[in-house]
Each structure stands twice: as structure tokens, then as C-alpha cells.
Amino acid sequence: MKEQVALYQELSTNSWPSKSMITLNGWKLRISEGVTKRANSVSPLKYEGEDLRKDVENVERIYRQNNLPTIFQLADYYQPSNLFDFLIECDYKEIDETIVMIAKIDKILDIPVNSNFNYISSETDLDSWINDFKTISPEGSSRIEGMKKIIQRLTDPKPCFFTAVEEEPIAVGLTVTERDFMVIYNMFTHPEFRRQGIAKSILVKMIEKGKKDNVKKIYLQVEADNFGAIKLYSKIGMKECYRYRYLIKNGD
């Protein structure tokens, strides 16, 4: 378990890079524009400190100086082993339990493509993809622009942008490839076009691209209460690997 968690947490940190990162007694403090918890939280996979209370206070000070809430991302493995209980005692609350699902790319089951729509992919046209995302997503413009800054920091790993189009964009998705792993991010379908197999069709295009790039495994993160998405990914052969959750300081 420890090795699996460490691997995929490393991959996901690389594929969604923070603006800066500070190491504090083994913990990785990720600091960005405040857009996503993943890029603005502590990854506590390794701990070499001796005074847990003092180190948590130092973490809180650093995030406060950056005008950010203090958030810890705790996967099923973390250090020290009493960190979860300690944070709860320090008035942190648990939010957004998330499942990391994985599959070997050659074990993904066959998926039919809805050929009534066009599917576009690009490794370079971030601006168009961001505009498509804005068109169909309920996310605010500032959050999407923050996502854009994160994606712009990618060099290697490499992103690829996917859009399904009728006359206008109706669904989007993003992959990031590092070594022989590919992660799937930001799958979203316009509400009026759901239940037509469009998300599945984008997945097919992603898998085709991954195979061309010699990807061996794919993975993604899905919130534990998103039962529709979990059902979709399970149907194509993806399985739960581990979970993580965020602990955020009350009042932040």
C-alpha cells in the first residue's frame, strides 16, 4: 500500500504542479494561486520531525503568509501515523474524500463511440480548450484561469486537451502523461448532452492517444460521492487503488 500511494501521489503532484513547494521535515507544502486543494495543500507522505505541534503551527504560518487556508491531503498512508487524529484535535475538519482509480491500459474494456459528434484533441491549444471549458462548465472564470496557470507550468509531464463538439463544445477532458502513466482530469459534459455516451467517447480518444504514447497505466481521481462517475469508470475496468481526503482548518 505504502509504495502504491507514494507512486501515485508523486505522479499526481507532478501532473498538477504547484507554483512553489516547500519541504518541512519531509512534508511537501504545495503553494499556488489558491485555485485547487491539490495544488495548495500539504502532502505528508514522509515525516522526519520531532515536534508535531510545532510543525503544524509552522505549516499554518506559511499558508497564512500566502493568504491561503491550511489544508492537509491525507491518503491512506501518511506520516506520522497519528497525524489525522492530531489534526482533528486541532480543530481541522475532513472534507472531499476521493478515490484514486487505476487500470492497465490494455485491460480497459471496449467502449462504443457516439459518432454523432466530433472529437478534437490537441497537445498545444490550451487557450481554445480553456475557452471550451468556460463555455460549458459552471466553474467561475477566476478558478478556470487559475487552472490554466497550473497547466501552463507543465513541460514534462505533457498535457493533451480533448473536446467533443456538435456546433459548439459540449464536453471536455484533459490527460497528462508522465513516463508510462496517464492521468485523466477535468471530465465535464454539458448537462443537456449527458447520458449519450459522450464522456465514454472522449475516454476512447484518450486511451487511443495513450496507447500511441506507450502508456501502460491510466489513473484518475473521483470524489467518493460521485456515484455516476465511479460507475462509469468501473464499467470500463478501472478499480479503486486507495483513497485520500483533505483536512482543512476550521475558520480558514
C-alpha positions, 0 to 999 in steps of 0.5 A: 500500500505504502509504495502504491500511494507514494507512486501515485501521489508523486505522479499526481503532484507532478501532473498538477504542479504547484507554483512553489513547494516547500519541504518541512521535515519531509512534508511537501507544502504545495503553494499556488494561486489558491485555485485547487486543494491539490495544488495548495495543500500539504502532502505528508507522505514522509515525516522526519520531525520531532515536534508535531505541534510545532510543525503544524503551527509552522505549516499554518504560518506559511499558508497564512503568509500566502493568504491561503487556508491550511489544508492537509491531503491525507491518503491512506498512508501518511506520516506520522501515523497519528497525524489525522487524529492530531489534526482533528484535535486541532480543530481541522475538519475532513472534507472531499474524500476521493478515490484514486482509480487505476487500470492497465491500459490494455485491460480497459474494456471496449467502449462504443463511440457516439459518432454523432459528434466530433472529437478534437484533441490537441497537445498545444491549444490550451487557450481554445480548450480553456475557452471550451471549458468556460463555455460549458462548465459552471466553474467561475472564470477566476478558478478556470484561469487559475487552472490554466496557470497550473497547466501552463507550468507543465513541460514534462509531464505533457498535457493533451486537451480533448473536446467533443463538439456538435456546433459548439463544445459540449464536453471536455477532458484533459490527460497528462502523461508522465513516463508510462502513466496517464492521468485523466482530469477535468471530465465535464459534459454539458448537462443537456448532452449527458447520458449519450455516451459522450464522456465514454467517447472522449475516454476512447480518444484518450486511451487511443492517444495513450496507447500511441504514447506507450502508456501502460497505466491510466489513473484518475481521481473521483470524489467518493460521492460521485456515484455516476462517475465511479460507475462509469469508470468501473464499467470500463475496468478501472478499480479503486487503488486507495483513497485520500481526503483533505483536512482543512482548518476550521475558520480558514 
